[in-house]
Amino acid sequence: MSSDLVSLGIEGLGLNLSPANILDLELFLQEMSRWNRVHNLTAIEGEANSVRLHLIDSITVLPVMRQFLGLQNPKIADLGSGGGLPAIPIAILQPEWRLTLIEAIRKKTAFLQHVRGKLGLKNIEVLSERVEAVAKSQPGQFDAVISRAFTNLAHFLELSLPLLKPDGLIFAMKARRANEELQDVCMDDWRLVADEPLQIPNLVVERRLLVLSPVRKLPL
Ligand SMILES: C[S@@+](CC[C@H](N)C(=O)[O-])C[C@H]1O[C@@H](n2cnc3c(N)ncnc32)[C@H](O)[C@@H]1O
């Protein structure tokens, strides 16, 4: 088993990762750094360990997502996927979930398509489009929407709403500014279902996963 992710404490997340899972996560990281050298994918720059920590950050959400997504094969959109976080690690660890990665920049989606082939990830779909366009072409199709480092919470909710099924859920990965960002959200339109602190092994940073659902409006 590769030791880099293990030495950063990935096993402390309690996710019961198999050796094959760890190898796939490491292969994703290798492809990221290889493509980054050639194509200068700025969103995935950084020291090897810092990129690894971004990946670990991305999978800390899984226990909470598992708790709230009751469906066997939920369809989940990742808005502004960039180099594939959090969608690719989630797709590796949850092969029965269906992930749609929406990213506007073509050289990033070329990388995501490459990773799809290299890792044989049959449960991901990569859309080289703006989120606003997908909201028009696939309205109300998703059981959940997630994003990481995409935009502020109020804007994320506004962009997600047309994509969501009526009983769909939002998973917003947030850091210190979560309380400030929550103040800008109209709570007549949204219900805060959960606000879960996330622990990243070996890193003292505040991370939270907010889970929200749209408030169903009764016809007048
Ligand atoms: C800061 S990066 C974060 C990437 C990744 N989620 C991560 O955590 O590493 C934000 C990404 O969102 C994409 N983006 C911004 N606005 C978008 C939009 N309206 N539709 C699709 N992609 C968008 C950008 O191209 C960029 O790749």
The ligand as a Tripos MOL2 file, in Angstrom:
@<TRIPOS>MOLECULE
LIG
   27    29     1     0     0
SMALL
NO_CHARGES

@<TRIPOS>ATOM
      1 C1        -11.1500   27.8050   -6.9950 C.3       1 LIG1
      2 S1        -11.5760   26.6060   -8.1760 S.3       1 LIG1
      3 C2        -11.9780   25.2440   -7.1030 C.3       1 LIG1
      4 C3        -11.7970   23.9440   -7.8030 C.3       1 LIG1
      5 C4        -12.1110   22.6860   -6.9750 C.3       1 LIG1
      6 N1        -13.4910   22.6240   -6.5790 N.3       1 LIG1
      7 C5        -11.2180   22.5970   -5.7560 C.2       1 LIG1
      8 O1        -11.6910   22.5910   -4.6210 O.co2     1 LIG1
      9 O2         -9.9900   22.4890   -5.9480 O.co2     1 LIG1
     10 C6        -13.1800   27.1290   -8.7760 C.3       1 LIG1
     11 C7        -13.5360   26.5210  -10.1360 C.3       1 LIG1
     12 O3        -14.8750   26.8810  -10.4820 O.3       1 LIG1
     13 C8        -14.9330   27.1060  -11.8900 C.3       1 LIG1
     14 N2        -16.0960   27.9680  -12.1200 N.ar      1 LIG1
     15 C9        -16.3200   29.2110  -11.6310 C.ar      1 LIG1
     16 N3        -17.5310   29.6680  -12.0100 N.ar      1 LIG1
     17 C10       -18.1010   28.6690  -12.7610 C.ar      1 LIG1
     18 C11       -19.3690   28.5310  -13.4190 C.ar      1 LIG1
     19 N4        -20.2870   29.5020  -13.3720 N.pl3     1 LIG1
     20 N5        -19.6240   27.3780  -14.0690 N.ar      1 LIG1
     21 C12       -18.6910   26.3780  -14.1130 C.ar      1 LIG1
     22 N6        -17.4850   26.4570  -13.5090 N.ar      1 LIG1
     23 C13       -17.1870   27.5850  -12.8320 C.ar      1 LIG1
     24 C14       -13.5930   27.7460  -12.2170 C.3       1 LIG1
     25 O4        -13.2520   27.5850  -13.5770 O.3       1 LIG1
     26 C15       -12.6500   26.9950  -11.2660 C.3       1 LIG1
     27 O5        -12.0700   25.8800  -11.9070 O.3       1 LIG1
@<TRIPOS>BOND
     1     1     2 1
     2     2     3 1
     3     2    10 1
     4     3     4 1
     5     4     5 1
     6     5     6 1
     7     5     7 1
     8     7     8 2
     9     7     9 1
    10    10    11 1
    11    11    12 1
    12    11    26 1
    13    12    13 1
    14    13    14 1
    15    13    24 1
    16    14    15 ar
    17    14    23 ar
    18    15    16 ar
    19    16    17 ar
    20    17    18 ar
    21    17    23 ar
    22    18    19 1
    23    18    20 ar
    24    20    21 ar
    25    21    22 ar
    26    22    23 ar
    27    24    25 1
    28    24    26 1
    29    26    27 1
@<TRIPOS>SUBSTRUCTURE
     1 LIG1         1 GROUP 0 **** ****
